[in-house]
């Protein structure tokens, strides 16, 4: 869809960083919304997707994955053990929301509950006002090259280092209840590939993200040809 940017209706800032010592990627969003609409009552990522103040972060730690999502709901007849094992194995989709009645503001698109806990992930948030409202959400996640949902020890964490190129994309939602029915507002894609609707299934359309070490010059890295010369494509390191 065509989205007209008007900062008086919706405005946001997003920060990206990575922490070499803990091997985690950090995402933060501060957002102003004139019509803040959030009826999220818990239940996980599938419901977070529809409400204001949510942000999805999709990441492929080695930028090699094609189709990474093979799971289509708990009642899916095609969800064999093999499909479940393959789902989110080489790339992962995360979502955070600024407020939730159960306090669970971070979720992961998969079966691995241990992935959402320390040391792999954590989140914090806050809300100022009602409507309009300013929301803040910050979270960290761990990318996996090989995530085996029921075997933490056998799973392989992506090794993040300066000069590495990862794949990622993000989405957020603006849900104006006066304009959209059934709690389904438009999804605003912050990083677009040629097949936007398939980003949650195919990692091939993720954008390149260059990991830049603290205080380092990215032009000194050996292979940065695939990264656009913009701030979106460069994820700076936090203090080590």
N, C-alpha and C positions, 0 to 999 in steps of 0.2 A: 504494500500500500504506500501511497505518498503521504509523508508526514511533514507538516509545516512546523518548523521550530519557532516557538514563541516563548522566551524566557519568563514572561509574566504568567504563563500557564504551567510550564514545566521547565526546570533548569537543573542541571546536575554536573558534578565533577567526579571523575574517577581517577584513582591512583593505582598504579601497579608497581610491585616490587618483588624481589625474591631474596631469600635469606640463605646464604651459602652454607652456613654452619648447620642449620636445621633442615636444609634441602626442601624448603617450602616456598610456595608462591603466595603473595599477599595481595588482596584486593580490597579497596575501600571506595565507597560511594557516598557523597553528600548530595542531597536532592531536595529541591523545592517543588511542591505540587500545589496548585491553587485549588484543585478539587481532589483531595486525598480520599481514596476509596479502598478500604481494606477490610474485607469480611472473612479473612482467613481464620479458620477455626481449628487448624492442625490437620494432620494427615499426610504431610510430606510434600515432596517436590511437585507432584502432579497438581496440587491445589495452590501451592505458592505461586506458580506460574501466572495465575490470573489476576494477581492483586498488586496494587501500588506499593512501592518501596522494595519490591523484589528485584534481584539481579541474578542472572545465570552466568556462570563462568565455565566454559568448555575448554579443556586443555588436552593436548597430545604431547607428552614429554619429549619424544624423540621425533615428532613430526613425520611419522611413517604410516600411520593408520589410515585405512580406507573406511569401510563400514565397521563401526565399532559398537553399534547398538542393535541388538537382536531380540530385545525384550519388549513386549507390547501389552503389558498389564497382567495382573495375577490370574485372570481367567482365560488367558490366551491358549487356545488349543495347540498352537504351534510351539509353545514355550517348553520344549524338551529340555532335559538336563544339559544337553550339548549346547543349545542356544543360550541358556542361562549362563553357562560357563564362559561363552564367548562374549557375552554382552558387557560392554564397558571395560573390556580386558586391556585394550591397547590405548584407549583414550577415555576420559571421564567427563561427566557433566555434573556440576554442582549448582546449587541455588541457595541464596540467603534472602531473608526478609527482615525488615526492621523490627517488627513486633509480631508475636505469636502467643496465643493464650496458654499454650503448654510450655513456653519458654524455649522450644526447639526451633531456633531461627536459621539453622543450617541443615541442609539435607543433600543427599547424594543419590544419583540415579542408578541404584543397584541394590544388591542384597547384603553388602558387606557393612554391617553396623560398626565394626571396629574402625573402618576408614574415616568415620565422621568424628572420632574421638582423638584426644591427644595420644601420641605426639603428632598424628597425621593431620589433624584439622581442629580448628576452634573458631569462634565467632563472638562478636559483641555488637550492640546496636543501641540506638536511642531515637526518640521521637519528640519534637517540639511543636506544639500546636495540634489542632484538629483538622480543620480545612479552611484556609491553607495550612500546610504542615511542612516542616523541614525534618527530614529523616537522615540518619547516618547509620551505615552498616559497614563493618570491617570483618574480614575473615581470612584465614589462611588455609591452604589445601596442599596436599602432596600428590604430584603427578606420578603415575605408575606406567612403566613400559609393559608390564605383564601383571595385571591384577587378577588374582584368583580369589573369587569372592569368599570361599570357605577355607582358605589356607593362607593365613597371614605370613607364615614363615617362608613359604614358597613363592610369594609375590615379589616382583622385582620393582623397586622404586627407581624412577628416572633420576639419573645423576646430573644435577644442575651445576653448571660451571660457566665462568665468563667466556663469551664468544659462542656459546651454544645457541642454536636456533630451535625454538619450540613452536608448536602450533597452538593457536588459541582463538577464541571468539567470545563475545559477550552479548547479552540481550537484557533489556529492562522493559517494564510494562507501564503504560499510562492508561489507567482505567477510569474514564470520566463517567460516573454512574448516570449522569443526566443525558449522555449521548449513546451509551452502549448498554444493551440488555444482557441479562443473565450473567452479569459479572465478567464479561469477556471483552476487555479493552484491547487496543492494538498493541502488538509487540514491536518495540523499536529495536532494530538490529544495529548495534554499534560498529560491528565489523562484518562486512558483507562479502560473501562468495557468490559465484555464479548461480548456485542453487540454494538460495537462502533457506527454503523450507526444509531442506535435508540436513541442516547443520547438526541437528541432534542425533542424526543417524550416521552421516558420513563426515569423517574428519579431514577428508581430502580438501575441503573448501575452507579450512581454518586459515587464518592469516599467519604470516611469519612473525615470531617474536624473538628478537635478539637479546640475550641476557648480557647486560653490561655490568662489569664489576665496579664497585665503589671507587670513584676517582680515576677510572680508566678511560682511555680514548678508544671508542669502538672502531675507529678506522684502522687500529693496529691489529685487529683480529684477522685471521686467515681467510675465513669464508663468510662474508656478509653480503654477498651479491644478491641473495634472495630477499633481503629485507628492504622495505621502502624507507626512504630517508625522512621519517616522521616520528613524532614522539609516541604514537600508538604502537609502532613496531618495535619499540625499544623498552625493555623492562629493566629498570635499574635495581642494583643490589641494595639491600638494607645494610646497616652496619653489621660487620661480621663478629 
